[in-house]
Amino acid sequence: MANQGVGFGEQGARGNAVEVFAAFLKLGLTSFGGPIAHLGYFREELVVRRRWLDDHAYVDLVALCQFLPGPTSSQVGFALGMMRAGWLGAFAAFLAFTLPSALILLAFALAAPAIGGPVGTGALHGLKIVAVAIVAQAVWGMASNLCPDRERAAIAVAAVVLLAFAPGGLGMLAAIALGAVAGLALGRGEAKPTGGHVAVPVSRWMAGGAMFVFFALLVLLPLLAGQSPALAVVDRFYRAGALVFGGGHVVLPLLDAEVVQGGWVTHDAFLAGYGAAQAVPGPLFTFAAYLGAILAPGPNGVAGAGLALLAIFLPGFLVLVGVLPFWDRFRSGSAAQSLMRGANAAVVGVLGAALYSPVFTGAIAGPRDFALALAGFVALTVGKAPPWLVVVLSAAGGVGLMRLG
């Protein structure tokens, strides 16, 4: 069966994996600010400056990746690398964009046990507090975009209520599934004509194989997890990566359910790492490298970081490859639009529930902690301060609170 055509926009030149790696390494070292900011960096570097594709093709590709589960900016980067230099280009884009932040967070995980004294303890406390501000900002922004009417706001609230009675991974999965069903029943989606065509060298049989592997791993990994510690790590991080809809911050409650409630990582270490992840460039999913390095029991260290990192990214890439040949037809249907609107509204509720527990309850011990978290939230939302700066200032604030006693 013939491969699909490759959409490059009007420029259309082919490149090589070395060129792709160099371009995405620059982005991996400089792209601060989360997925939406990453997409802006991608456009400036690859559409405007390097002219790898035109704006129309880029917007179409972004729309596809925002529709799917997984890390949006990393999926866009993977597809852009594939469009430029085939499969080698896709893997080069992933490695170059991911490694800088993954290595920084791995180093932080390995160094954290040696951090002590009032300064080190205070800084780690500040990182836990800034997580409250970061997640609150994410809930605020996602609610504005994904719950603009009463119906979708009600779906989000229902998800919070469900998780109050059924916390954990199964509760989150049920909330998202019921949200999708509610969105389909409400039927608020609109059939949209497809503008342009995003295509990469993925045939229908390759797409079918990718979707088969995606679902097979989702079913088989829990059954095989008891066979070895490594498979148990892959199982938990793969499941978290497979259920992320609506933005990278949604991985927080999913990973909490898998590794904190599972007894592998403490609440304090989890929140400190999440706060640190806001201060580094690149995808938020590299938080998995930090978690993989500190898992107890193992595998941990470098091996645990590598397993966790690959497992959490894999499902998003499998789904992306699986839908590419069918995307134009699927995205134009009103049923698909309605289903995803309901699922995304439920995701807001899932993240809102996580804002309370474990984020707020695990970080805020008194009014001074709350004041620091509120200051960070205002700096992010009103002051439009870059997240890395808020993280640094919060860490300093945590040191100050420790000195005040």
RORO-318909 format. One record per residue (C-alpha): residue number from 0; chain; z, x, y. Coordinates in pm, 1 decimal, always signed. Layout:
// residues N
NODE     k   c          Z          X          Y
NODE   NUM   A          Z          X          Y
...
END
This chain:
// residues 405
NODE     k   c          Z          X          Y
NODE     0   A       +0.0       +0.0       +0.0
NODE     1   A      -98.3     +142.8     +335.8
NODE     2   A     +159.5     +257.4     +583.0
NODE     3   A     +210.3      +70.2     +906.7
NODE     4   A      +60.5     +214.8    +1223.2
NODE     5   A     +264.7     +426.5    +1453.4
NODE     6   A     +335.5     +288.3    +1801.2
NODE     7   A     +347.2     +557.6    +2065.8
NODE     8   A     +260.5     +358.2    +2375.1
NODE     9   A      -29.8     +482.4    +2581.4
NODE    10   A      +59.6     +849.5    +2549.2
NODE    11   A      +36.8     +864.1    +2167.2
NODE    12   A      +62.5    +1240.7    +2110.7
NODE    13   A     +213.6    +1370.6    +1789.6
NODE    14   A     +492.2    +1626.3    +1793.9
NODE    15   A     +695.0    +1824.1    +1542.6
NODE    16   A    +1049.3    +1824.0    +1414.2
NODE    17   A    +1147.9    +2134.4    +1613.0
NODE    18   A    +1043.9    +1967.9    +1938.0
NODE    19   A    +1235.6    +1653.1    +1841.4
NODE    20   A    +1546.9    +1853.5    +1750.6
NODE    21   A    +1542.5    +2036.6    +2085.2
NODE    22   A    +1502.0    +1714.8    +2285.0
NODE    23   A    +1781.5    +1533.7    +2104.0
NODE    24   A    +2014.6    +1832.9    +2107.4
NODE    25   A    +1995.8    +1821.7    +2486.2
NODE    26   A    +2075.3    +1449.3    +2471.5
NODE    27   A    +2356.8    +1504.1    +2222.5
NODE    28   A    +2519.7    +1754.6    +2457.3
NODE    29   A    +2483.9    +1551.2    +2777.8
NODE    30   A    +2482.0    +1177.3    +2688.1
NODE    31   A    +2822.8    +1051.1    +2798.1
NODE    32   A    +2922.0     +689.7    +2851.8
NODE    33   A    +2854.0     +493.5    +2532.3
NODE    34   A    +2548.1     +323.4    +2377.6
NODE    35   A    +2411.6     +153.4    +2689.5
NODE    36   A    +2430.3     +477.5    +2885.6
NODE    37   A    +2266.2     +660.5    +2593.2
NODE    38   A    +1968.1     +426.9    +2609.5
NODE    39   A    +1930.2     +512.4    +2976.1
NODE    40   A    +1939.7     +885.2    +2899.8
NODE    41   A    +1679.0     +834.3    +2623.5
NODE    42   A    +1445.0     +650.9    +2858.8
NODE    43   A    +1472.9     +912.7    +3132.1
NODE    44   A    +1418.4    +1206.3    +2895.5
NODE    45   A    +1166.2    +1067.4    +2645.3
NODE    46   A     +977.9     +793.6    +2832.1
NODE    47   A     +977.1     +915.1    +3192.9
NODE    48   A     +990.6    +1294.0    +3158.1
NODE    49   A     +834.8    +1374.0    +2820.9
NODE    50   A     +613.5    +1059.7    +2800.7
NODE    51   A     +649.7    +1023.5    +2423.4
NODE    52   A     +591.6     +647.7    +2455.8
NODE    53   A     +556.9     +388.5    +2728.7
NODE    54   A     +822.1     +156.4    +2867.8
NODE    55   A     +688.9     -147.4    +2684.7
NODE    56   A     +716.4      +15.4    +2342.3
NODE    57   A    +1058.9     +156.4    +2428.3
NODE    58   A    +1201.9     -179.8    +2536.0
NODE    59   A    +1065.1     -339.6    +2219.8
NODE    60   A    +1232.0      -73.4    +2005.7
NODE    61   A    +1564.8     -115.2    +2186.2
NODE    62   A    +1548.5     -492.5    +2130.3
NODE    63   A    +1503.8     -434.7    +1757.7
NODE    64   A    +1800.2     -200.7    +1725.0
NODE    65   A    +2029.5     -421.8    +1933.0
NODE    66   A    +1953.3     -704.2    +1691.0
NODE    67   A    +2060.8     -509.7    +1381.5
NODE    68   A    +2398.9     -398.2    +1247.3
NODE    69   A    +2469.4      -32.7    +1307.1
NODE    70   A    +2493.2     +215.7    +1596.1
NODE    71   A    +2222.1     +104.0    +1840.3
NODE    72   A    +2160.2     +430.7    +2024.2
NODE    73   A    +2150.1     +634.3    +1702.3
NODE    74   A    +1907.0     +385.4    +1546.8
NODE    75   A    +1683.4     +406.4    +1853.6
NODE    76   A    +1697.3     +785.9    +1835.0
NODE    77   A    +1617.2     +784.4    +1461.4
NODE    78   A    +1314.1     +559.8    +1520.9
NODE    79   A    +1193.9     +764.6    +1818.5
NODE    80   A    +1213.6    +1082.3    +1611.6
NODE    81   A    +1014.7     +911.7    +1337.2
NODE    82   A     +751.9     +789.2    +1581.6
NODE    83   A     +713.2    +1139.3    +1721.3
NODE    84   A     +720.9    +1354.2    +1406.0
NODE    85   A     +752.6    +1132.9    +1098.3
NODE    86   A    +1049.1    +1143.7     +861.4
NODE    87   A    +1138.0    +1503.8     +948.2
NODE    88   A    +1147.4    +1402.7    +1311.6
NODE    89   A    +1380.5    +1110.5    +1232.1
NODE    90   A    +1630.8    +1336.8    +1057.3
NODE    91   A    +1599.0    +1602.5    +1328.4
NODE    92   A    +1681.2    +1342.1    +1594.9
NODE    93   A    +1984.1    +1220.2    +1400.6
NODE    94   A    +2124.7    +1568.8    +1338.7
NODE    95   A    +2071.3    +1696.5    +1691.0
NODE    96   A    +2214.5    +1387.7    +1862.5
NODE    97   A    +2513.2    +1360.2    +1627.1
NODE    98   A    +2630.9    +1715.4    +1558.7
NODE    99   A    +2770.6    +1811.9    +1903.1
NODE   100   A    +3024.0    +1529.3    +1923.9
NODE   101   A    +3096.1    +1541.6    +1549.4
NODE   102   A    +3182.5    +1910.7    +1568.1
NODE   103   A    +3403.0    +1862.5    +1875.0
NODE   104   A    +3596.6    +1579.5    +1707.1
NODE   105   A    +3623.7    +1777.4    +1384.6
NODE   106   A    +3773.2    +2068.0    +1581.0
NODE   107   A    +4015.1    +1827.3    +1750.9
NODE   108   A    +4122.3    +1687.8    +1412.5
NODE   109   A    +4184.4    +2035.2    +1271.3
NODE   110   A    +4375.2    +2146.4    +1581.3
NODE   111   A    +4583.7    +1830.0    +1627.4
NODE   112   A    +4861.3    +1926.4    +1380.2
NODE   113   A    +4927.7    +2241.7    +1581.7
NODE   114   A    +4963.1    +2049.8    +1907.7
NODE   115   A    +5330.1    +2020.4    +1991.8
NODE   116   A    +5580.9    +2035.0    +2272.3
NODE   117   A    +5604.2    +1795.4    +2567.7
NODE   118   A    +5253.7    +1871.1    +2693.8
NODE   119   A    +5076.0    +1828.1    +2361.2
NODE   120   A    +5275.9    +1521.1    +2262.2
NODE   121   A    +5226.8    +1365.2    +2604.1
NODE   122   A    +4852.1    +1428.7    +2599.9
NODE   123   A    +4819.9    +1263.8    +2258.1
NODE   124   A    +5021.7     +967.8    +2388.1
NODE   125   A    +4785.8     +941.9    +2684.3
NODE   126   A    +4488.6     +934.5    +2447.3
NODE   127   A    +4645.4     +639.6    +2265.7
NODE   128   A    +4697.8     +456.9    +2595.7
NODE   129   A    +4342.6     +512.5    +2718.6
NODE   130   A    +4215.4     +341.7    +2403.8
NODE   131   A    +4365.6      +19.6    +2542.1
NODE   132   A    +4161.4      +53.9    +2862.2
NODE   133   A    +3841.0     +143.9    +2676.6
NODE   134   A    +3861.0     -146.4    +2430.6
NODE   135   A    +3961.5     -391.6    +2705.9
NODE   136   A    +3653.0     -285.7    +2903.0
NODE   137   A    +3436.1     -335.2    +2593.3
NODE   138   A    +3578.0     -684.3    +2530.6
NODE   139   A    +3529.6     -778.1    +2896.7
NODE   140   A    +3167.8     -662.4    +2907.4
NODE   141   A    +3071.5     -803.5    +2568.2
NODE   142   A    +3230.3    -1140.6    +2646.2
NODE   143   A    +3028.9    -1166.0    +2967.2
NODE   144   A    +2702.3    -1086.1    +2789.6
NODE   145   A    +2750.6    -1246.6    +2448.9
NODE   146   A    +2967.0    -1552.6    +2528.7
NODE   147   A    +2808.8    -1699.0    +2844.0
NODE   148   A    +2852.0    -2065.3    +2741.1
NODE   149   A    +3127.4    -2286.8    +2598.5
NODE   150   A    +2985.3    -2291.4    +2247.5
NODE   151   A    +2979.4    -1914.6    +2204.1
NODE   152   A    +3314.6    -1876.2    +2378.7
NODE   153   A    +3456.0    -2121.7    +2125.6
NODE   154   A    +3310.8    -1914.6    +1839.1
NODE   155   A    +3483.3    -1603.7    +1978.0
NODE   156   A    +3817.8    -1783.4    +2009.3
NODE   157   A    +3780.5    -1921.3    +1656.8
NODE   158   A    +3727.9    -1567.4    +1528.9
NODE   159   A    +4053.1    -1457.0    +1695.2
NODE   160   A    +4239.7    -1750.4    +1538.4
NODE   161   A    +4095.3    -1676.6    +1195.0
NODE   162   A    +4200.2    -1310.8    +1217.8
NODE   163   A    +4550.5    -1413.0    +1325.4
NODE   164   A    +4591.3    -1578.8     +985.6
NODE   165   A    +4363.4    -1351.7     +778.9
NODE   166   A    +4370.9     -997.5     +922.3
NODE   167   A    +4183.6     -711.7     +762.1
NODE   168   A    +3831.3     -639.0     +648.9
NODE   169   A    +3772.8     -963.5     +460.4
NODE   170   A    +3890.7    -1166.1     +758.8
NODE   171   A    +3648.5     -982.8     +986.8
NODE   172   A    +3359.8    -1035.4     +746.3
NODE   173   A    +3444.7    -1405.2     +720.1
NODE   174   A    +3466.4    -1437.9    +1099.9
NODE   175   A    +3122.9    -1281.4    +1153.2
NODE   176   A    +2964.5    -1485.3     +872.5
NODE   177   A    +3112.2    -1812.6    +1000.0
NODE   178   A    +3004.8    -1723.3    +1353.0
NODE   179   A    +2648.1    -1674.8    +1232.0
NODE   180   A    +2657.2    -2012.7    +1053.1
NODE   181   A    +2798.5    -2179.0    +1365.2
NODE   182   A    +2525.2    -2023.5    +1579.5
NODE   183   A    +2260.9    -2148.5    +1338.1
NODE   184   A    +2412.0    -2497.0    +1340.5
NODE   185   A    +2424.8    -2506.7    +1720.5
NODE   186   A    +2060.8    -2398.4    +1734.2
NODE   187   A    +2071.9    -2247.9    +2082.7
NODE   188   A    +1809.6    -1984.7    +2007.4
NODE   189   A    +1456.5    -2012.0    +2140.8
NODE   190   A    +1135.1    -1911.5    +1970.0
NODE   191   A     +992.3    -1617.7    +2161.9
NODE   192   A     +642.2    -1474.4    +2150.6
NODE   193   A     +637.8    -1109.6    +2050.6
NODE   194   A     +537.7     -879.8    +2328.8
NODE   195   A     +384.6     -560.3    +2200.9
NODE   196   A     +437.4     -400.7    +1862.6
NODE   197   A     +683.2     -139.9    +1742.6
NODE   198   A     +553.6      +41.6    +1437.4
NODE   199   A     +649.1     +354.7    +1246.3
NODE   200   A     +524.4     +507.4     +920.5
NODE   201   A     +716.0     +264.1     +696.0
NODE   202   A     +527.4      +63.7     +434.5
NODE   203   A     +645.9     -270.5     +302.9
NODE   204   A     +748.3     -121.0      -31.1
NODE   205   A     +952.1     +146.8     +144.7
NODE   206   A    +1118.1     -120.1     +356.4
NODE   207   A    +1197.0     -325.7      +48.5
NODE   208   A    +1343.6      -19.7     -121.7
NODE   209   A    +1565.8      +54.5     +178.4
NODE   210   A    +1702.7     -301.1     +183.6
NODE   211   A    +1762.3     -288.3     -192.2
NODE   212   A    +1961.5      +34.8     -153.6
NODE   213   A    +2156.5     -113.1     +138.8
NODE   214   A    +2275.7     -415.1      -59.1
NODE   215   A    +2316.1     -223.6     -385.3
NODE   216   A    +2553.3      +24.4     -221.1
NODE   217   A    +2743.8     -256.8      -51.5
NODE   218   A    +2804.9     -417.9     -392.5
NODE   219   A    +2837.6     -113.1     -617.9
NODE   220   A    +3047.9     +123.3     -406.8
NODE   221   A    +3364.2      -94.2     -426.5
NODE   222   A    +3320.9     -103.0     -805.1
NODE   223   A    +3278.6     +274.7     -825.7
NODE   224   A    +3539.0     +371.8     -565.8
NODE   225   A    +3809.2     +416.8     -827.8
NODE   226   A    +3607.1     +681.3    -1011.0
NODE   227   A    +3667.3     +958.6     -757.8
NODE   228   A    +3832.5    +1014.8     -416.8
NODE   229   A    +3494.8    +1107.4     -266.7
NODE   230   A    +3341.4     +774.0     -371.0
NODE   231   A    +3641.4     +593.5     -226.2
NODE   232   A    +3580.3     +760.4     +111.0
NODE   233   A    +3208.0     +677.4     +102.3
NODE   234   A    +3286.2     +316.1       +8.4
NODE   235   A    +3519.1     +251.7     +300.6
NODE   236   A    +3309.9     +419.2     +568.3
NODE   237   A    +2984.2     +270.0     +437.7
NODE   238   A    +3133.7      -80.1     +451.3
NODE   239   A    +3254.6      -25.1     +807.9
NODE   240   A    +2910.8      +96.2     +917.7
NODE   241   A    +2736.8     -198.6     +750.1
NODE   242   A    +2933.3     -461.9     +942.2
NODE   243   A    +2905.2     -331.6    +1299.3
NODE   244   A    +2733.0     -587.2    +1522.4
NODE   245   A    +2729.9     -597.2    +1899.2
NODE   246   A    +2817.9     -238.8    +1991.9
NODE   247   A    +2980.8      +81.1    +1877.1
NODE   248   A    +3332.3      -25.5    +1981.6
NODE   249   A    +3328.1     -289.6    +1706.0
NODE   250   A    +3368.5       -5.2    +1455.9
NODE   251   A    +3729.8      +31.0    +1576.3
NODE   252   A    +3878.3     -275.7    +1399.7
NODE   253   A    +3659.5     -219.0    +1095.8
NODE   254   A    +3776.2     +139.8    +1052.3
NODE   255   A    +4134.8      +40.1    +1122.2
NODE   256   A    +4114.3     -210.8     +837.2
NODE   257   A    +3971.3      +50.4     +602.9
NODE   258   A    +4174.4     +365.2     +674.7
NODE   259   A    +4488.4     +265.7     +866.6
NODE   260   A    +4577.3      -50.4     +679.2
NODE   261   A    +4467.9     +131.8     +365.3
NODE   262   A    +4734.8     +396.3     +431.2
NODE   263   A    +4499.2     +691.8     +473.9
NODE   264   A    +4554.6     +755.9     +848.3
NODE   265   A    +4853.1     +677.1    +1071.6
NODE   266   A    +4822.7     +438.1    +1367.4
NODE   267   A    +4914.1     +713.6    +1613.6
NODE   268   A    +4655.9     +959.3    +1479.7
NODE   269   A    +4391.0     +685.8    +1471.0
NODE   270   A    +4438.8     +583.1    +1834.1
NODE   271   A    +4464.3     +942.4    +1958.0
NODE   272   A    +4132.4    +1024.5    +1790.5
NODE   273   A    +3968.6     +712.3    +1927.0
NODE   274   A    +4078.7     +806.7    +2276.1
NODE   275   A    +3944.6    +1159.4    +2231.6
NODE   276   A    +3612.7    +1019.4    +2109.9
NODE   277   A    +3559.6     +862.3    +2452.4
NODE   278   A    +3558.3    +1204.3    +2618.5
NODE   279   A    +3272.6    +1355.9    +2418.3
NODE   280   A    +2897.0    +1296.2    +2448.5
NODE   281   A    +2688.9    +1138.7    +2176.1
NODE   282   A    +2745.7     +838.4    +1947.5
NODE   283   A    +3088.2     +679.4    +1908.9
NODE   284   A    +3033.1     +666.1    +1531.8
NODE   285   A    +3118.5    +1037.6    +1520.1
NODE   286   A    +3479.0     +916.5    +1538.7
NODE   287   A    +3429.0     +900.5    +1161.0
NODE   288   A    +3416.5    +1281.7    +1149.3
NODE   289   A    +3764.5    +1298.0    +1303.0
NODE   290   A    +3899.1    +1039.0    +1058.6
NODE   291   A    +3735.9    +1202.0     +757.9
NODE   292   A    +3897.0    +1534.1     +849.7
NODE   293   A    +4252.9    +1391.1     +857.7
NODE   294   A    +4241.1    +1154.8     +559.4
NODE   295   A    +4539.6    +1165.7     +324.9
NODE   296   A    +4486.2    +1200.4      +38.3
NODE   297   A    +4158.8    +1397.5      +40.2
NODE   298   A    +3886.8    +1481.3      +48.7
NODE   299   A    +3958.1    +1577.6     +406.7
NODE   300   A    +3881.8    +1867.7     +637.0
NODE   301   A    +3515.7    +1959.2     +671.2
NODE   302   A    +3419.6    +1791.8     +341.9
NODE   303   A    +3590.1    +1465.5     +435.9
NODE   304   A    +3432.1    +1471.3     +780.9
NODE   305   A    +3084.7    +1517.9     +633.6
NODE   306   A    +3126.4    +1239.1     +377.5
NODE   307   A    +3265.0     +994.7     +633.5
NODE   308   A    +2994.9    +1076.3     +886.8
NODE   309   A    +2702.9    +1029.7     +647.6
NODE   310   A    +2851.2     +715.7     +494.0
NODE   311   A    +2907.2     +537.4     +824.7
NODE   312   A    +2556.6     +607.4     +960.7
NODE   313   A    +2365.1     +538.3     +637.2
NODE   314   A    +2373.3     +155.0     +632.5
NODE   315   A    +2241.1     +124.3     +988.4
NODE   316   A    +1945.7     +350.0     +909.8
NODE   317   A    +1870.5     +168.1     +582.3
NODE   318   A    +1863.5     -169.1     +759.8
NODE   319   A    +1644.5      -27.8    +1037.5
NODE   320   A    +1389.3     +104.7     +788.4
NODE   321   A    +1413.0     -220.6     +593.7
NODE   322   A    +1315.9     -451.9     +878.5
NODE   323   A    +1059.3     -245.2    +1067.7
NODE   324   A     +745.0     -386.2     +898.5
NODE   325   A     +872.4     -744.9     +937.7
NODE   326   A    +1031.4     -724.9    +1279.5
NODE   327   A     +758.4     -888.8    +1490.1
NODE   328   A     +757.2    -1203.2    +1276.7
NODE   329   A    +1133.4    -1225.6    +1234.9
NODE   330   A    +1239.7    -1179.5    +1596.4
NODE   331   A    +1008.0    -1455.2    +1721.3
NODE   332   A    +1189.4    -1730.0    +1524.6
NODE   333   A    +1445.6    -1957.6    +1689.6
NODE   334   A    +1662.5    -1962.8    +1374.4
NODE   335   A    +1699.3    -1584.5    +1382.2
NODE   336   A    +1792.0    -1594.6    +1750.0
NODE   337   A    +2054.6    -1864.6    +1688.3
NODE   338   A    +2205.4    -1684.0    +1391.2
NODE   339   A    +2249.3    -1358.5    +1580.5
NODE   340   A    +2388.4    -1528.9    +1890.0
NODE   341   A    +2662.5    -1684.0    +1679.1
NODE   342   A    +2737.1    -1359.0    +1494.7
NODE   343   A    +2757.3    -1162.3    +1820.2
NODE   344   A    +2996.0    -1417.9    +1970.7
NODE   345   A    +3222.3    -1382.5    +1665.9
NODE   346   A    +3212.7    -1005.3    +1710.3
NODE   347   A    +3364.0    -1046.5    +2057.4
NODE   348   A    +3652.9    -1230.3    +1894.2
NODE   349   A    +3692.2     -958.8    +1630.9
NODE   350   A    +3715.4     -690.1    +1898.2
NODE   351   A    +3946.6     -908.7    +2107.3
NODE   352   A    +4185.8     -941.5    +1814.8
NODE   353   A    +4177.2     -564.0    +1768.3
NODE   354   A    +4261.7     -516.2    +2137.1
NODE   355   A    +4600.4     -672.7    +2065.4
NODE   356   A    +4658.2     -517.9    +1723.5
NODE   357   A    +4638.2     -230.8    +1651.0
NODE   358   A    +4533.4      -99.1    +1993.6
NODE   359   A    +4786.0     -255.7    +2234.6
NODE   360   A    +5077.4     -281.4    +1993.9
NODE   361   A    +5023.1      +73.9    +1872.0
NODE   362   A    +4998.0     +236.8    +2215.9
NODE   363   A    +5205.2      +43.5    +2469.8
NODE   364   A    +5578.3     +101.0    +2438.9
NODE   365   A    +5687.0      -15.8    +2783.0
NODE   366   A    +5584.5     -106.2    +3139.2
NODE   367   A    +5495.5     +252.4    +3233.4
NODE   368   A    +5250.1     +276.6    +2944.3
NODE   369   A    +5104.1      -59.2    +3044.9
NODE   370   A    +5063.5      +54.5    +3405.0
NODE   371   A    +4870.0     +363.6    +3293.2
NODE   372   A    +4647.5     +153.6    +3067.3
NODE   373   A    +4584.0      -95.7    +3349.2
NODE   374   A    +4494.8     +186.5    +3588.3
NODE   375   A    +4242.1     +316.2    +3334.9
NODE   376   A    +4091.7      -29.1    +3290.5
NODE   377   A    +4052.0      -78.2    +3666.4
NODE   378   A    +3899.6     +269.2    +3701.7
NODE   379   A    +3642.6     +186.5    +3434.7
NODE   380   A    +3552.7     -167.1    +3543.9
NODE   381   A    +3597.3     -166.7    +3922.2
NODE   382   A    +3573.8     +201.9    +4001.3
NODE   383   A    +3287.1     +261.9    +3754.0
NODE   384   A    +3448.6     +594.9    +3665.5
NODE   385   A    +3289.0     +783.1    +3374.1
NODE   386   A    +3486.3     +736.7    +3050.3
NODE   387   A    +3540.0    +1111.2    +2998.7
NODE   388   A    +3712.2    +1137.4    +3337.7
NODE   389   A    +3939.2     +840.4    +3260.9
NODE   390   A    +4027.7    +1001.0    +2927.6
NODE   391   A    +4120.5    +1331.6    +3092.0
NODE   392   A    +4329.7    +1159.5    +3360.9
NODE   393   A    +4502.8     +940.7    +3101.5
NODE   394   A    +4591.9    +1243.7    +2892.4
NODE   395   A    +4742.8    +1401.4    +3205.6
NODE   396   A    +4920.6    +1073.3    +3275.4
NODE   397   A    +5064.5    +1077.9    +2925.1
NODE   398   A    +5208.1    +1423.3    +2993.4
NODE   399   A    +5362.1    +1291.5    +3314.6
NODE   400   A    +5520.0     +996.5    +3134.1
NODE   401   A    +5663.5    +1231.1    +2872.4
NODE   402   A    +5825.1    +1444.4    +3143.6
NODE   403   A    +5973.6    +1133.1    +3307.0
NODE   404   A    +6125.9    +1042.9    +2972.9
END
